[in-house]
Amino acid sequence: MANEILTVEEAADFLRVSKVTIRRWCVSGRLPAFKIGREWRISKVELDKLVRPTEQRCCGDSCH
């Protein structure tokens, strides 16, 4: 399965945030992305990682 590459607008729609937020995350490095010309492109895999961070496993009352 090929990795789908999204535009800022598509990524914003997927995460239900503004395009400004996506651009800010790209610039800050919070969301790994690359530029083609002046436009950011974002991997769908990276968006999925942002939405589903690594699960923490906890035992008993140690979870908060």
PDB file of N, CA, C and O in Angstrom:
ATOM      1  N   MET A   1       0.831  -1.171   0.000  1.00  0.00           N
ATOM      2  CA  MET A   1       0.000   0.000   0.000  1.00  0.00           C
ATOM      3  C   MET A   1       0.881   1.241   0.000  1.00  0.00           C
ATOM      4  O   MET A   1       1.746   1.385   0.864  1.00  0.00           O
ATOM      5  N   ALA A   2       0.677   2.124  -0.941  1.00  0.00           N
ATOM      6  CA  ALA A   2       1.484   3.326  -1.066  1.00  0.00           C
ATOM      7  C   ALA A   2       1.086   4.347  -0.002  1.00  0.00           C
ATOM      8  O   ALA A   2      -0.073   4.426   0.406  1.00  0.00           O
ATOM      9  N   ASN A   3       2.069   5.121   0.432  1.00  0.00           N
ATOM     10  CA  ASN A   3       1.817   6.168   1.408  1.00  0.00           C
ATOM     11  C   ASN A   3       1.140   7.349   0.722  1.00  0.00           C
ATOM     12  O   ASN A   3       1.697   7.924  -0.214  1.00  0.00           O
ATOM     13  N   GLU A   4      -0.039   7.711   1.172  1.00  0.00           N
ATOM     14  CA  GLU A   4      -0.770   8.829   0.586  1.00  0.00           C
ATOM     15  C   GLU A   4      -0.181  10.145   1.087  1.00  0.00           C
ATOM     16  O   GLU A   4       0.101  10.290   2.277  1.00  0.00           O
ATOM     17  N   ILE A   5       0.002  11.098   0.182  1.00  0.00           N
ATOM     18  CA  ILE A   5       0.529  12.412   0.512  1.00  0.00           C
ATOM     19  C   ILE A   5      -0.605  13.423   0.396  1.00  0.00           C
ATOM     20  O   ILE A   5      -1.308  13.474  -0.613  1.00  0.00           O
ATOM     21  N   LEU A   6      -0.774  14.225   1.441  1.00  0.00           N
ATOM     22  CA  LEU A   6      -1.884  15.163   1.500  1.00  0.00           C
ATOM     23  C   LEU A   6      -1.408  16.610   1.434  1.00  0.00           C
ATOM     24  O   LEU A   6      -0.269  16.920   1.782  1.00  0.00           O
ATOM     25  N   THR A   7      -2.295  17.483   0.985  1.00  0.00           N
ATOM     26  CA  THR A   7      -2.053  18.919   1.031  1.00  0.00           C
ATOM     27  C   THR A   7      -2.389  19.419   2.433  1.00  0.00           C
ATOM     28  O   THR A   7      -2.943  18.684   3.251  1.00  0.00           O
ATOM     29  N   VAL A   8      -2.049  20.668   2.697  1.00  0.00           N
ATOM     30  CA  VAL A   8      -2.393  21.276   3.982  1.00  0.00           C
ATOM     31  C   VAL A   8      -3.905  21.261   4.179  1.00  0.00           C
ATOM     32  O   VAL A   8      -4.389  20.945   5.266  1.00  0.00           O
ATOM     33  N   GLU A   9      -4.641  21.596   3.143  1.00  0.00           N
ATOM     34  CA  GLU A   9      -6.099  21.620   3.251  1.00  0.00           C
ATOM     35  C   GLU A   9      -6.664  20.231   3.556  1.00  0.00           C
ATOM     36  O   GLU A   9      -7.550  20.092   4.398  1.00  0.00           O
ATOM     37  N   GLU A  10      -6.155  19.211   2.875  1.00  0.00           N
ATOM     38  CA  GLU A  10      -6.626  17.843   3.118  1.00  0.00           C
ATOM     39  C   GLU A  10      -6.286  17.384   4.537  1.00  0.00           C
ATOM     40  O   GLU A  10      -7.099  16.743   5.203  1.00  0.00           O
ATOM     41  N   ALA A  11      -5.070  17.721   4.993  1.00  0.00           N
ATOM     42  CA  ALA A  11      -4.664  17.350   6.350  1.00  0.00           C
ATOM     43  C   ALA A  11      -5.530  18.058   7.389  1.00  0.00           C
ATOM     44  O   ALA A  11      -5.922  17.458   8.390  1.00  0.00           O
ATOM     45  N   ALA A  12      -5.826  19.333   7.148  1.00  0.00           N
ATOM     46  CA  ALA A  12      -6.679  20.097   8.067  1.00  0.00           C
ATOM     47  C   ALA A  12      -8.081  19.497   8.130  1.00  0.00           C
ATOM     48  O   ALA A  12      -8.660  19.379   9.210  1.00  0.00           O
ATOM     49  N   ASP A  13      -8.618  19.124   6.987  1.00  0.00           N
ATOM     50  CA  ASP A  13      -9.942  18.488   6.958  1.00  0.00           C
ATOM     51  C   ASP A  13      -9.926  17.163   7.715  1.00  0.00           C
ATOM     52  O   ASP A  13     -10.854  16.860   8.465  1.00  0.00           O
ATOM     53  N   PHE A  14      -8.879  16.381   7.518  1.00  0.00           N
ATOM     54  CA  PHE A  14      -8.759  15.076   8.163  1.00  0.00           C
ATOM     55  C   PHE A  14      -8.723  15.214   9.689  1.00  0.00           C
ATOM     56  O   PHE A  14      -9.382  14.457  10.402  1.00  0.00           O
ATOM     57  N   LEU A  15      -7.944  16.194  10.186  1.00  0.00           N
ATOM     58  CA  LEU A  15      -7.797  16.375  11.631  1.00  0.00           C
ATOM     59  C   LEU A  15      -8.822  17.332  12.229  1.00  0.00           C
ATOM     60  O   LEU A  15      -8.911  17.489  13.447  1.00  0.00           O
ATOM     61  N   ARG A  16      -9.595  17.968  11.350  1.00  0.00           N
ATOM     62  CA  ARG A  16     -10.596  18.953  11.781  1.00  0.00           C
ATOM     63  C   ARG A  16      -9.969  20.092  12.567  1.00  0.00           C
ATOM     64  O   ARG A  16     -10.453  20.484  13.628  1.00  0.00           O
ATOM     65  N   VAL A  17      -8.878  20.609  12.018  1.00  0.00           N
ATOM     66  CA  VAL A  17      -8.220  21.805  12.547  1.00  0.00           C
ATOM     67  C   VAL A  17      -8.058  22.784  11.392  1.00  0.00           C
ATOM     68  O   VAL A  17      -8.363  22.448  10.247  1.00  0.00           O
ATOM     69  N   SER A  18      -7.591  23.972  11.676  1.00  0.00           N
ATOM     70  CA  SER A  18      -7.434  24.969  10.617  1.00  0.00           C
ATOM     71  C   SER A  18      -6.167  24.712   9.800  1.00  0.00           C
ATOM     72  O   SER A  18      -5.248  24.026  10.248  1.00  0.00           O
ATOM     73  N   LYS A  19      -6.141  25.271   8.607  1.00  0.00           N
ATOM     74  CA  LYS A  19      -4.955  25.175   7.755  1.00  0.00           C
ATOM     75  C   LYS A  19      -3.777  25.886   8.420  1.00  0.00           C
ATOM     76  O   LYS A  19      -2.632  25.457   8.280  1.00  0.00           O
ATOM     77  N   VAL A  20      -4.057  26.962   9.136  1.00  0.00           N
ATOM     78  CA  VAL A  20      -3.005  27.695   9.852  1.00  0.00           C
ATOM     79  C   VAL A  20      -2.350  26.786  10.891  1.00  0.00           C
ATOM     80  O   VAL A  20      -1.129  26.796  11.046  1.00  0.00           O
ATOM     81  N   THR A  21      -3.150  26.011  11.593  1.00  0.00           N
ATOM     82  CA  THR A  21      -2.624  25.079  12.594  1.00  0.00           C
ATOM     83  C   THR A  21      -1.727  24.042  11.942  1.00  0.00           C
ATOM     84  O   THR A  21      -0.646  23.756  12.457  1.00  0.00           O
ATOM     85  N   ILE A  22      -2.148  23.474  10.827  1.00  0.00           N
ATOM     86  CA  ILE A  22      -1.323  22.484  10.121  1.00  0.00           C
ATOM     87  C   ILE A  22       0.003  23.107   9.704  1.00  0.00           C
ATOM     88  O   ILE A  22       1.059  22.507   9.908  1.00  0.00           O
ATOM     89  N   ARG A  23      -0.040  24.300   9.126  1.00  0.00           N
ATOM     90  CA  ARG A  23       1.205  24.973   8.705  1.00  0.00           C
ATOM     91  C   ARG A  23       2.118  25.231   9.901  1.00  0.00           C
ATOM     92  O   ARG A  23       3.330  25.033   9.817  1.00  0.00           O
ATOM     93  N   ARG A  24       1.538  25.670  11.007  1.00  0.00           N
ATOM     94  CA  ARG A  24       2.331  25.944  12.213  1.00  0.00           C
ATOM     95  C   ARG A  24       2.999  24.663  12.715  1.00  0.00           C
ATOM     96  O   ARG A  24       4.167  24.680  13.102  1.00  0.00           O
ATOM     97  N   TRP A  25       2.257  23.553  12.708  1.00  0.00           N
ATOM     98  CA  TRP A  25       2.825  22.274  13.134  1.00  0.00           C
ATOM     99  C   TRP A  25       3.937  21.824  12.191  1.00  0.00           C
ATOM    100  O   TRP A  25       4.927  21.245  12.638  1.00  0.00           O
ATOM    101  N   CYS A  26       3.786  22.081  10.902  1.00  0.00           N
ATOM    102  CA  CYS A  26       4.826  21.721   9.927  1.00  0.00           C
ATOM    103  C   CYS A  26       6.100  22.515  10.187  1.00  0.00           C
ATOM    104  O   CYS A  26       7.195  21.953  10.217  1.00  0.00           O
ATOM    105  N   VAL A  27       5.953  23.824  10.377  1.00  0.00           N
ATOM    106  CA  VAL A  27       7.107  24.694  10.610  1.00  0.00           C
ATOM    107  C   VAL A  27       7.814  24.327  11.912  1.00  0.00           C
ATOM    108  O   VAL A  27       9.043  24.315  11.965  1.00  0.00           O
ATOM    109  N   SER A  28       7.055  24.030  12.951  1.00  0.00           N
ATOM    110  CA  SER A  28       7.640  23.731  14.264  1.00  0.00           C
ATOM    111  C   SER A  28       8.248  22.334  14.341  1.00  0.00           C
ATOM    112  O   SER A  28       9.047  22.050  15.234  1.00  0.00           O
ATOM    113  N   GLY A  29       7.870  21.458  13.403  1.00  0.00           N
ATOM    114  CA  GLY A  29       8.365  20.087  13.433  1.00  0.00           C
ATOM    115  C   GLY A  29       7.451  19.124  14.176  1.00  0.00           C
ATOM    116  O   GLY A  29       7.721  17.924  14.229  1.00  0.00           O
ATOM    117  N   ARG A  30       6.379  19.642  14.746  1.00  0.00           N
ATOM    118  CA  ARG A  30       5.433  18.751  15.440  1.00  0.00           C
ATOM    119  C   ARG A  30       4.824  17.741  14.474  1.00  0.00           C
ATOM    120  O   ARG A  30       4.561  16.595  14.837  1.00  0.00           O
ATOM    121  N   LEU A  31       4.606  18.185  13.241  1.00  0.00           N
ATOM    122  CA  LEU A  31       4.072  17.323  12.192  1.00  0.00           C
ATOM    123  C   LEU A  31       5.118  17.217  11.088  1.00  0.00           C
ATOM    124  O   LEU A  31       5.319  18.180  10.348  1.00  0.00           O
ATOM    125  N   PRO A  32       5.788  16.075  10.955  1.00  0.00           N
ATOM    126  CA  PRO A  32       6.779  15.926   9.893  1.00  0.00           C
ATOM    127  C   PRO A  32       6.140  16.146   8.524  1.00  0.00           C
ATOM    128  O   PRO A  32       5.106  15.558   8.209  1.00  0.00           O
ATOM    129  N   ALA A  33       6.762  16.991   7.723  1.00  0.00           N
ATOM    130  CA  ALA A  33       6.228  17.338   6.408  1.00  0.00           C
ATOM    131  C   ALA A  33       7.374  17.809   5.524  1.00  0.00           C
ATOM    132  O   ALA A  33       8.495  18.013   5.989  1.00  0.00           O
ATOM    133  N   PHE A  34       7.075  17.972   4.263  1.00  0.00           N
ATOM    134  CA  PHE A  34       8.080  18.485   3.330  1.00  0.00           C
ATOM    135  C   PHE A  34       7.407  19.462   2.389  1.00  0.00           C
ATOM    136  O   PHE A  34       6.184  19.484   2.248  1.00  0.00           O
ATOM    137  N   LYS A  35       8.237  20.271   1.747  1.00  0.00           N
ATOM    138  CA  LYS A  35       7.701  21.282   0.840  1.00  0.00           C
ATOM    139  C   LYS A  35       7.969  20.903  -0.605  1.00  0.00           C
ATOM    140  O   LYS A  35       9.031  20.380  -0.943  1.00  0.00           O
ATOM    141  N   ILE A  36       6.992  21.176  -1.444  1.00  0.00           N
ATOM    142  CA  ILE A  36       7.160  21.118  -2.891  1.00  0.00           C
ATOM    143  C   ILE A  36       6.901  22.546  -3.345  1.00  0.00           C
ATOM    144  O   ILE A  36       5.765  23.021  -3.334  1.00  0.00           O
ATOM    145  N   GLY A  37       7.964  23.218  -3.741  1.00  0.00           N
ATOM    146  CA  GLY A  37       7.841  24.641  -4.036  1.00  0.00           C
ATOM    147  C   GLY A  37       7.540  25.379  -2.744  1.00  0.00           C
ATOM    148  O   GLY A  37       8.304  25.301  -1.782  1.00  0.00           O
ATOM    149  N   ARG A  38       6.431  26.092  -2.725  1.00  0.00           N
ATOM    150  CA  ARG A  38       6.034  26.837  -1.531  1.00  0.00           C
ATOM    151  C   ARG A  38       4.988  26.106  -0.702  1.00  0.00           C
ATOM    152  O   ARG A  38       4.594  26.593   0.358  1.00  0.00           O
ATOM    153  N   GLU A  39       4.540  24.968  -1.156  1.00  0.00           N
ATOM    154  CA  GLU A  39       3.427  24.254  -0.518  1.00  0.00           C
ATOM    155  C   GLU A  39       3.909  23.073   0.321  1.00  0.00           C
ATOM    156  O   GLU A  39       4.754  22.290  -0.112  1.00  0.00           O
ATOM    157  N   TRP A  40       3.363  22.961   1.518  1.00  0.00           N
ATOM    158  CA  TRP A  40       3.653  21.827   2.383  1.00  0.00           C
ATOM    159  C   TRP A  40       2.901  20.588   1.914  1.00  0.00           C
ATOM    160  O   TRP A  40       1.786  20.682   1.401  1.00  0.00           O
ATOM    161  N   ARG A  41       3.523  19.432   2.095  1.00  0.00           N
ATOM    162  CA  ARG A  41       2.888  18.139   1.848  1.00  0.00           C
ATOM    163  C   ARG A  41       3.104  17.281   3.087  1.00  0.00           C
ATOM    164  O   ARG A  41       4.174  17.293   3.696  1.00  0.00           O
ATOM    165  N   ILE A  42       2.072  16.543   3.441  1.00  0.00           N
ATOM    166  CA  ILE A  42       2.089  15.769   4.673  1.00  0.00           C
ATOM    167  C   ILE A  42       1.723  14.322   4.379  1.00  0.00           C
ATOM    168  O   ILE A  42       0.775  14.046   3.644  1.00  0.00           O
ATOM    169  N   SER A  43       2.479  13.410   4.957  1.00  0.00           N
ATOM    170  CA  SER A  43       2.213  11.982   4.816  1.00  0.00           C
ATOM    171  C   SER A  43       1.013  11.594   5.679  1.00  0.00           C
ATOM    172  O   SER A  43       0.919  11.995   6.839  1.00  0.00           O
ATOM    173  N   LYS A  44       0.110  10.823   5.112  1.00  0.00           N
ATOM    174  CA  LYS A  44      -1.055  10.331   5.870  1.00  0.00           C
ATOM    175  C   LYS A  44      -0.593   9.475   7.045  1.00  0.00           C
ATOM    176  O   LYS A  44      -1.223   9.475   8.103  1.00  0.00           O
ATOM    177  N   VAL A  45       0.491   8.757   6.863  1.00  0.00           N
ATOM    178  CA  VAL A  45       1.052   7.941   7.945  1.00  0.00           C
ATOM    179  C   VAL A  45       1.433   8.833   9.129  1.00  0.00           C
ATOM    180  O   VAL A  45       1.181   8.479  10.281  1.00  0.00           O
ATOM    181  N   GLU A  46       2.041   9.989   8.847  1.00  0.00           N
ATOM    182  CA  GLU A  46       2.430  10.906   9.920  1.00  0.00           C
ATOM    183  C   GLU A  46       1.204  11.485  10.624  1.00  0.00           C
ATOM    184  O   GLU A  46       1.226  11.686  11.838  1.00  0.00           O
ATOM    185  N   LEU A  47       0.146  11.752   9.876  1.00  0.00           N
ATOM    186  CA  LEU A  47      -1.096  12.226  10.498  1.00  0.00           C
ATOM    187  C   LEU A  47      -1.673  11.166  11.422  1.00  0.00           C
ATOM    188  O   LEU A  47      -2.137  11.470  12.521  1.00  0.00           O
ATOM    189  N   ASP A  48      -1.639   9.919  10.967  1.00  0.00           N
ATOM    190  CA  ASP A  48      -2.142   8.822  11.801  1.00  0.00           C
ATOM    191  C   ASP A  48      -1.337   8.709  13.091  1.00  0.00           C
ATOM    192  O   ASP A  48      -1.900   8.450  14.155  1.00  0.00           O
ATOM    193  N   LYS A  49      -0.016   8.903  13.000  1.00  0.00           N
ATOM    194  CA  LYS A  49       0.836   8.845  14.192  1.00  0.00           C
ATOM    195  C   LYS A  49       0.483   9.967  15.162  1.00  0.00           C
ATOM    196  O   LYS A  49       0.497   9.776  16.378  1.00  0.00           O
ATOM    197  N   LEU A  50       0.168  11.138  14.615  1.00  0.00           N
ATOM    198  CA  LEU A  50      -0.188  12.275  15.458  1.00  0.00           C
ATOM    199  C   LEU A  50      -1.499  12.018  16.191  1.00  0.00           C
ATOM    200  O   LEU A  50      -1.651  12.393  17.354  1.00  0.00           O
ATOM    201  N   VAL A  51      -2.433  11.385  15.514  1.00  0.00           N
ATOM    202  CA  VAL A  51      -3.749  11.102  16.096  1.00  0.00           C
ATOM    203  C   VAL A  51      -3.678   9.944  17.077  1.00  0.00           C
ATOM    204  O   VAL A  51      -4.370   9.945  18.095  1.00  0.00           O
ATOM    205  N   ARG A  52      -2.854   8.968  16.778  1.00  0.00           N
ATOM    206  CA  ARG A  52      -2.744   7.769  17.616  1.00  0.00           C
ATOM    207  C   ARG A  52      -1.338   7.658  18.188  1.00  0.00           C
ATOM    208  O   ARG A  52      -0.525   6.876  17.696  1.00  0.00           O
ATOM    209  N   PRO A  53      -1.047   8.441  19.227  1.00  0.00           N
ATOM    210  CA  PRO A  53       0.290   8.347  19.815  1.00  0.00           C
ATOM    211  C   PRO A  53       0.522   6.963  20.417  1.00  0.00           C
ATOM    212  O   PRO A  53      -0.420   6.202  20.635  1.00  0.00           O
ATOM    213  N   THR A  54       1.755   6.659  20.674  1.00  0.00           N
ATOM    214  CA  THR A  54       2.118   5.367  21.245  1.00  0.00           C
ATOM    215  C   THR A  54       1.306   5.112  22.505  1.00  0.00           C
ATOM    216  O   THR A  54       1.239   5.949  23.406  1.00  0.00           O
ATOM    217  N   GLU A  55       0.702   3.958  22.544  1.00  0.00           N
ATOM    218  CA  GLU A  55      -0.130   3.604  23.697  1.00  0.00           C
ATOM    219  C   GLU A  55       0.737   3.384  24.924  1.00  0.00           C
ATOM    220  O   GLU A  55       1.813   2.791  24.843  1.00  0.00           O
ATOM    221  N   GLN A  56       0.256   3.866  26.055  1.00  0.00           N
ATOM    222  CA  GLN A  56       0.922   3.583  27.314  1.00  0.00           C
ATOM    223  C   GLN A  56       0.173   2.456  27.993  1.00  0.00           C
ATOM    224  O   GLN A  56      -1.056   2.460  28.065  1.00  0.00           O
ATOM    225  N   ARG A  57       0.910   1.519  28.475  1.00  0.00           N
ATOM    226  CA  ARG A  57       0.287   0.419  29.202  1.00  0.00           C
ATOM    227  C   ARG A  57       0.454   0.703  30.693  1.00  0.00           C
ATOM    228  O   ARG A  57       1.517   1.136  31.139  1.00  0.00           O
ATOM    229  N   CYS A  58      -0.582   0.460  31.437  1.00  0.00           N
ATOM    230  CA  CYS A  58      -0.500   0.700  32.868  1.00  0.00           C
ATOM    231  C   CYS A  58      -1.150  -0.450  33.626  1.00  0.00           C
ATOM    232  O   CYS A  58      -1.967  -1.206  33.099  1.00  0.00           O
ATOM    233  N   CYS A  59      -0.758  -0.539  34.850  1.00  0.00           N
ATOM    234  CA  CYS A  59      -1.271  -1.619  35.689  1.00  0.00           C
ATOM    235  C   CYS A  59      -1.951  -1.028  36.913  1.00  0.00           C
ATOM    236  O   CYS A  59      -1.449  -0.078  37.514  1.00  0.00           O
ATOM    237  N   GLY A  60      -3.061  -1.578  37.269  1.00  0.00           N
ATOM    238  CA  GLY A  60      -3.753  -1.174  38.491  1.00  0.00           C
ATOM    239  C   GLY A  60      -4.079   0.301  38.543  1.00  0.00           C
ATOM    240  O   GLY A  60      -4.603   0.872  37.586  1.00  0.00           O
ATOM    241  N   ASP A  61      -3.757   0.920  39.687  1.00  0.00           N
ATOM    242  CA  ASP A  61      -4.085   2.324  39.916  1.00  0.00           C
ATOM    243  C   ASP A  61      -3.000   3.274  39.417  1.00  0.00           C
ATOM    244  O   ASP A  61      -3.079   4.473  39.685  1.00  0.00           O
ATOM    245  N   SER A  62      -2.007   2.788  38.711  1.00  0.00           N
ATOM    246  CA  SER A  62      -0.912   3.658  38.287  1.00  0.00           C
ATOM    247  C   SER A  62      -1.279   4.547  37.107  1.00  0.00           C
ATOM    248  O   SER A  62      -0.535   5.474  36.787  1.00  0.00           O
ATOM    249  N   CYS A  63      -2.403   4.288  36.453  1.00  0.00           N
ATOM    250  CA  CYS A  63      -2.832   5.116  35.326  1.00  0.00           C
ATOM    251  C   CYS A  63      -3.617   6.312  35.822  1.00  0.00           C
ATOM    252  O   CYS A  63      -4.377   6.231  36.786  1.00  0.00           O
ATOM    253  N   HIS A  64      -3.411   7.419  35.140  1.00  0.00           N
ATOM    254  CA  HIS A  64      -4.147   8.637  35.504  1.00  0.00           C
ATOM    255  C   HIS A  64      -4.823   9.186  34.297  1.00  0.00           C
ATOM    256  O   HIS A  64      -5.499  10.212  34.382  1.00  0.00           O
TER     257      HIS A  64
END
